[in-house]
């Protein structure tokens, strides 16, 4: 007798339906075909132990399990549950009015029949609804994540016995329905860190507000203990709230990577990722023999913070250049090519020199001649070219630290950022793939960032006197456009340009001189 149901394999952030067929016939042995990896083949032992635990029998005949299509590689342990149910159906141990073929079934079995959570549930649920399945049977710990998708029955099961009872009609399991949208909107504004707790550093807060308003990448340069990391951690709290499509896309990536946790639903807050400087190339951009998303994709629609930037391996930093430009990562292997989105804000921090006290107002730098320049040269020009704002961070004075006056809250700053982003949304409404000032290509900068004669004179003087490099020109114009948006101005004025010019510290030829 042939039994059939459906599972799924996830490639990139999209799911592909897999047909699971089991037949029990004459002969002996257990055979699995369909390009399964070791973890899938090991399901025989888990399935047999689970069936025995609930007093069912593993057939002592020839059992053939086929995973189709046979040319797509299947990996992981999530096929245990559908293989177990199909084996029971084929050996006539499972009966009932519910047809296995109407459902997508996924889940890893432990030896006592308890279902363990699996990865990639959200893309699987989306694909199951798209292909018109009646329901999705899955481990209870993953059910809240799958319930984001409506118009499909999400059946949470704790054990193999629960799944058997559901299909036989002896156990009534109600489909899980949760109001994810209500949950999403109520938790959008909940952040652990707020700018109102930061004393002083008003100029840095202003620079980060500009970065958030225009989607600009930024780097903070300052001595140890000046507050660079503390400030960076608060950036998500001033970014505009995630839209539902953004939240869905972000949740899919975290689901595929297995980062959502138990009973998680939609990701409601912008991600903040801060990898250690010992990270490898593949861990940052994604990869592996079966490609998984890296840190830059996990930071999609949020912030990627690289603390102590010069300490990262140069090869790691260089692989970021293309994703920063194209806002996606393409990973090619001999048998497959997958694409992960990676539209993130890059925020970096660094000391000005190895000892950390170059240009410090009080402490003296002890680095030898040429050491500062050598330290800065660890960051390549092409990478620096993709960073719009260079912000010098100075230590906070005792009076500022001891002050009891509350600073401006993240909510107040966020409101200004949202207004500036609304202006950009209107500006780029006819431009696909562009929705912030930072994303403007050079030809669009000339069209949108028009400056008058006084502005041109100021820019010429600044470039001559400060020794600014040519690459700073477009960056200054983009940032000044954002500053004008924050001010509610349609035109870029001289004061907007003047403020933008001061955010190009590392472009000054004599900065580390």
C-alpha positions in Angstrom: 0.0 0.0 0.0 1.3 3.5 -0.9 0.9 6.4 1.5 1.7 10.0 0.5 2.0 13.3 2.2 4.0 16.6 1.8 6.9 18.3 3.5 9.2 21.1 2.4 12.8 22.0 1.8 14.0 25.6 2.3 16.5 27.2 -0.1 17.5 30.8 0.7 14.4 32.3 2.2 11.9 30.4 0.0 10.4 26.9 0.4 10.0 24.1 -2.1 7.4 21.4 -1.6 8.6 17.9 -1.2 6.4 14.8 -1.8 7.0 12.1 0.8 5.9 8.6 -0.3 6.2 5.4 1.7 5.4 1.9 0.5 5.5 -1.4 2.5 5.8 -4.6 0.5 7.4 -8.0 0.1 11.0 -8.3 1.2 13.2 -7.0 4.0 15.0 -3.8 4.8 14.5 0.0 5.0 15.4 2.0 1.9 15.4 5.8 1.5 15.8 7.4 -1.9 15.6 11.0 -3.1 19.0 12.6 -2.4 18.7 12.6 1.4 21.6 13.6 3.6 22.7 11.7 6.7 20.3 13.5 9.1 17.3 12.5 7.0 18.5 8.9 6.6 18.9 8.6 10.4 15.2 9.2 10.7 14.7 5.4 10.5 16.0 5.0 14.1 14.0 7.9 15.5 10.8 6.8 13.8 11.2 3.2 14.9 11.8 4.2 18.6 8.9 6.7 18.6 6.5 4.1 17.2 7.5 1.5 19.7 7.2 4.0 22.6 3.4 4.4 21.7 3.0 0.6 21.2 2.9 0.7 17.4 5.1 -1.5 15.1 7.8 -0.7 12.6 6.9 -3.0 9.6 9.3 -6.0 9.3 9.0 -6.0 5.6 10.6 -3.9 2.8 9.9 -0.2 3.5 10.8 2.2 0.7 10.7 6.0 1.5 10.9 8.3 -1.6 11.5 12.0 -1.2 10.6 13.7 -4.5 11.7 15.5 -6.6 14.8 13.3 -6.4 17.2 15.9 -7.8 16.7 18.3 -4.9 18.9 17.7 -1.9 17.0 17.2 1.4 18.7 17.9 4.7 17.8 17.9 8.4 15.6 16.0 10.7 12.3 17.7 10.0 11.0 14.8 7.8 10.7 12.4 10.8 7.0 13.1 11.4 5.7 12.7 7.8 7.8 9.5 7.4 6.4 8.1 10.6 2.8 8.8 9.7 3.2 7.6 6.1 4.8 4.4 7.4 1.8 3.8 9.7 -0.6 4.5 6.9 1.1 2.2 4.5 1.3 -0.6 7.0 -2.4 -0.1 7.8 -1.9 1.1 11.4 -3.4 4.5 10.7 -7.0 5.0 9.6 -9.4 7.9 9.7 -11.3 10.3 7.6 -8.5 12.9 7.3 -6.3 12.4 4.3 -2.5 12.9 4.8 -2.3 14.4 1.3 -4.3 17.4 2.3 -1.6 18.6 4.8 2.0 19.7 4.9 3.6 17.8 7.8 7.0 18.6 9.3 8.7 17.8 12.7 11.7 16.1 14.3 10.9 13.2 16.6 12.8 12.4 19.8 13.1 8.8 20.8 10.0 9.1 23.2 7.9 10.6 20.4 8.0 14.2 21.5 8.3 16.7 18.7 11.2 19.1 18.6 11.1 22.5 16.9 12.4 22.9 13.3 13.8 25.8 11.2 12.2 27.7 8.3 8.6 27.3 9.4 7.4 30.7 8.1 8.5 30.2 4.5 7.0 26.7 4.5 3.6 28.0 5.8 3.6 30.7 3.1 4.3 28.1 0.4 1.7 25.7 1.8 -1.0 28.4 1.7 0.1 29.4 -1.9 -0.3 25.8 -3.1 -3.7 25.4 -1.5 -3.1 22.9 1.3 -5.8 22.5 3.9 -3.4 22.7 6.9 0.1 22.5 8.3 0.9 19.9 11.0 4.0 20.9 13.0 5.6 21.0 16.4 3.7 23.1 18.9 6.8 25.3 19.7 6.8 26.5 16.0 3.0 27.0 15.8 3.0 30.7 16.7 5.5 31.5 14.0 3.4 29.6 11.3 0.2 31.2 12.6 1.4 34.5 11.1 0.1 33.1 7.8 -3.7 33.2 7.6 -6.1 31.1 5.4 -4.4 27.8 6.4 -5.1 25.6 9.4 -2.0 25.5 11.7 -2.2 22.3 13.7 0.2 22.3 16.7 1.2 18.8 18.0 3.3 18.0 21.0 3.9 14.3 20.3 3.6 11.6 17.6 0.6 10.3 19.5 -1.1 13.7 19.1 -0.6 13.7 15.4 -1.9 10.1 15.1 -5.0 11.1 17.1 -5.6 14.1 14.9 -5.6 12.1 11.7 -7.6 9.2 13.2 -10.2 11.7 14.6 -9.7 10.5 18.2 -8.0 13.8 19.3 -9.6 17.1 18.6 -6.8 19.8 17.9 -8.1 23.2 17.1 -6.1 25.2 14.6 -4.0 27.9 16.2 -5.2 31.4 15.4 -3.5 34.5 16.9 -3.9 38.2 16.1 -0.3 38.7 15.0 -1.0 42.1 13.6 -2.3 43.4 17.0 0.7 41.8 18.7 3.0 43.3 16.1 1.7 46.9 16.5 1.7 46.8 20.3 5.3 45.7 20.6 6.7 48.0 17.9 7.8 50.8 20.2 9.3 48.7 23.0 13.0 49.1 23.2 15.4 48.2 26.0 17.7 51.2 25.4 16.7 54.9 25.0 18.6 58.0 24.1 17.2 59.8 27.1 19.6 57.8 29.3 22.7 59.2 27.4 24.2 62.2 29.1 26.0 64.7 26.8 27.2 63.7 23.3 24.6 65.9 21.7 26.6 66.3 18.5 26.9 62.5 18.2 23.2 62.1 18.7 22.6 64.6 16.0 24.8 62.7 13.6 23.1 59.4 14.3 19.7 61.1 13.8 20.9 62.2 10.4 22.1 58.7 9.6 18.7 57.2 10.7 16.8 59.8 8.7 18.6 59.2 5.4 19.6 55.5 5.9 23.3 56.5 5.8 26.1 54.3 7.0 28.2 55.9 9.8 31.5 55.4 11.6 32.3 56.8 15.0 36.0 57.5 15.9 36.9 58.2 19.5 38.9 57.0 22.5 37.9 54.1 24.7 35.0 54.7 27.1 33.6 57.7 25.1 30.2 55.9 24.6 30.5 54.7 21.0 28.9 51.3 21.7 26.3 52.6 24.0 25.2 55.1 21.3 25.2 52.5 18.6 22.9 50.2 20.5 20.2 52.9 20.7 20.0 53.5 16.9 17.2 51.0 16.3 15.0 52.9 18.8 15.1 56.0 16.5 14.6 54.2 13.2 11.1 54.3 11.6 8.9 51.3 12.7 9.0 48.2 10.6 6.2 47.9 8.0 4.3 44.6 7.8 6.0 43.5 4.6 9.4 44.4 6.1 8.6 42.5 9.3 7.5 39.4 7.3 10.8 39.4 5.2 12.9 39.9 8.4 11.0 37.1 10.2 11.6 34.7 7.2 15.4 35.2 7.4 15.5 34.7 11.2 13.2 31.6 10.8 15.5 30.0 8.2 18.5 30.7 10.4 16.7 29.2 13.5 17.1 32.5 15.4 13.4 33.1 16.4 13.2 31.1 19.6 10.2 29.3 21.1 6.7 30.5 20.4 8.0 33.5 18.4 5.8 35.4 16.0 6.5 38.3 13.7 9.7 40.2 14.4 8.3 43.6 15.4 11.5 45.5 16.1 14.4 46.3 13.8 17.2 43.9 14.2 20.5 44.9 15.8 23.4 42.6 15.0 26.9 43.1 16.6 29.3 40.3 15.5 32.7 39.8 17.2 35.7 40.9 15.2 36.9 37.3 15.0 34.0 36.4 12.7 34.7 34.6 9.4 33.8 35.6 5.9 31.0 33.0 5.6 29.5 33.8 9.0 29.3 37.5 8.0 27.8 37.2 4.5 26.4 33.7 4.7 27.4 30.5 3.2 28.2 26.9 3.9 27.7 23.8 1.8 24.0 24.2 2.4 23.8 28.1 2.4 22.5 29.8 5.5 22.1 33.6 6.0 25.0 35.4 7.6 25.0 38.4 10.0 24.5 41.0 7.2 21.2 39.2 6.2 20.1 38.8 9.9 20.6 42.6 10.1 18.2 43.1 7.1 15.9 46.1 7.7 18.0 46.9 10.8 21.5 47.8 12.0 24.8 45.9 11.6 27.2 47.3 14.2 30.9 46.5 13.8 32.7 47.5 16.9 36.5 48.1 16.7 36.4 48.0 12.9 40.2 47.9 12.2 40.4 44.6 14.3 38.2 42.8 11.7 40.1 40.7 9.2 40.6 42.7 6.0 39.1 39.8 3.9 35.9 39.9 6.1 35.5 43.7 5.5 36.1 43.4 1.8 33.3 40.8 1.2 30.9 43.4 2.5 31.5 45.8 -0.3 29.1 44.3 -2.9 26.2 43.6 -0.4 26.5 47.2 0.8 26.1 48.4 -2.8 23.5 45.9 -4.1 21.7 45.3 -0.8 21.5 41.5 -1.3 23.9 38.6 -1.1 24.2 36.0 -3.9 25.8 32.7 -2.8 26.6 30.2 -5.6 27.4 26.6 -5.2 28.0 23.8 -7.7 24.4 22.6 -7.5 22.5 25.7 -6.3 22.5 29.4 -6.1 20.6 31.2 -3.4 20.0 34.9 -2.6 19.5 36.5 0.8 18.4 40.2 1.2 20.8 42.4 3.1 19.5 45.9 3.2 21.0 47.2 6.5 22.5 50.3 8.0 26.2 49.8 8.7 27.3 51.5 11.9 31.0 51.1 12.8 33.2 52.3 15.6 37.0 52.5 16.1 39.7 54.0 18.2 41.7 56.7 16.4 45.0 54.7 17.0 46.2 51.5 18.7 46.6 53.2 22.1 43.2 54.9 21.6 44.2 58.5 22.5 45.2 60.2 19.3 43.6 63.7 19.2 42.4 63.2 22.8 41.9 66.6 24.6 43.7 65.5 27.8 45.6 62.2 27.4 48.7 62.0 25.2 49.0 59.5 22.4 52.0 57.1 22.8 51.9 55.6 19.3 55.1 56.0 17.3 55.5 57.9 13.9 53.4 56.4 11.1 51.5 54.0 13.5 48.3 56.0 13.4 48.2 56.0 9.6 49.1 52.3 9.4 46.2 51.6 11.8 43.7 53.6 9.7 44.9 51.9 6.5 43.5 48.7 7.8 40.2 50.0 6.5 40.2 50.1 2.7 39.3 53.1 0.7 36.5 51.3 -1.2 34.8 50.3 2.1 35.3 53.8 3.6 33.7 55.1 0.3 30.4 53.5 1.3 30.3 55.2 4.7 28.6 58.6 4.5 29.2 60.0 8.0 32.5 60.1 9.9 31.8 61.2 13.4 34.5 62.1 16.0 33.4 61.1 19.5 35.0 63.0 22.4 34.9 62.0 26.1 32.0 63.2 28.3 33.0 65.7 31.0 32.3 65.1 34.7 29.6 67.8 34.8 27.7 66.1 31.9 27.9 62.7 33.6 26.7 64.0 36.9 23.9 66.1 35.4 20.4 65.0 36.4 18.8 66.7 33.4 17.0 64.3 31.1 18.1 64.2 27.5 15.8 64.0 24.5 14.0 60.7 24.3 14.3 58.2 21.4 10.6 58.7 20.6 11.1 62.5 20.1 14.0 61.9 17.8 12.1 59.1 15.9 9.2 61.4 15.1 11.6 63.8 13.3 13.2 60.8 11.5 9.8 59.5 10.4 8.9 63.0 9.0 12.2 63.1 7.0 11.6 59.6 5.7 8.1 60.5 4.6 9.6 63.3 2.4 12.0 60.7 0.9 9.1 58.3 0.3 7.3 61.0 -1.7 10.5 62.0 -3.5 11.3 58.4 -4.7 7.8 57.1 -5.2 8.5 56.5 -8.9 11.9 54.9 -8.3 11.9 51.2 -7.7 14.5 50.0 -5.2 15.2 53.5 -3.9 13.5 54.9 -0.8 16.2 56.8 1.1 18.7 59.5 0.3 21.6 57.1 1.0 20.5 54.9 -1.9 20.7 57.6 -4.6 23.1 56.7 -7.5 25.5 59.5 -8.7 23.3 60.6 -11.6 20.4 61.1 -9.2 22.5 63.1 -6.8 23.1 65.7 -9.4 19.4 65.9 -10.2 18.1 66.0 -6.6 20.9 67.6 -4.6 21.0 71.0 -6.4 23.0 73.7 -4.6 23.3 77.4 -5.3 26.4 79.5 -6.0 27.0 80.2 -2.2 26.8 76.5 -1.5 29.2 75.7 -4.3 31.7 78.3 -3.1 31.5 76.8 0.5 32.0 73.3 -0.8 35.0 74.4 -3.0 36.6 76.1 0.0 36.0 73.2 2.3 37.5 70.7 -0.2 40.6 72.9 -0.6 41.2 73.9 3.0 40.3 70.6 4.7 42.0 68.5 2.1 38.8 66.5 1.4 39.1 63.8 -1.2 36.9 63.7 -4.3 34.8 60.8 -3.1 33.6 63.1 -0.3 31.7 65.3 -2.7 28.7 63.0 -3.4 28.5 61.9 0.2 28.4 65.5 1.5 25.5 66.3 -1.0 23.5 63.2 0.1 23.9 64.0 3.8 23.1 67.7 3.3 19.9 66.6 1.5 19.0 64.5 4.6 19.7 67.5 6.9 17.5 69.7 4.7 14.7 67.0 5.0 15.0 67.0 8.8 14.7 70.8 8.7 11.6 70.5 6.5 13.4 72.5 3.7 12.9 71.8 0.0 16.2 73.4 -0.9 19.7 72.6 0.4 20.9 75.7 2.1 24.4 76.8 3.1 24.0 75.8 6.7 22.9 72.3 5.7 26.1 71.9 3.6 28.2 73.3 6.4 26.9 70.7 8.8 27.4 67.9 6.3 31.0 68.9 5.7 32.0 68.4 9.3 31.0 64.7 9.1 33.9 63.8 6.8 36.7 63.5 9.3 38.6 60.6 7.8 38.6 62.2 4.3 40.8 65.0 5.6 44.3 64.3 4.2 46.0 65.5 7.3 43.6 63.7 9.8 46.3 61.2 10.9 49.2 63.4 9.9 
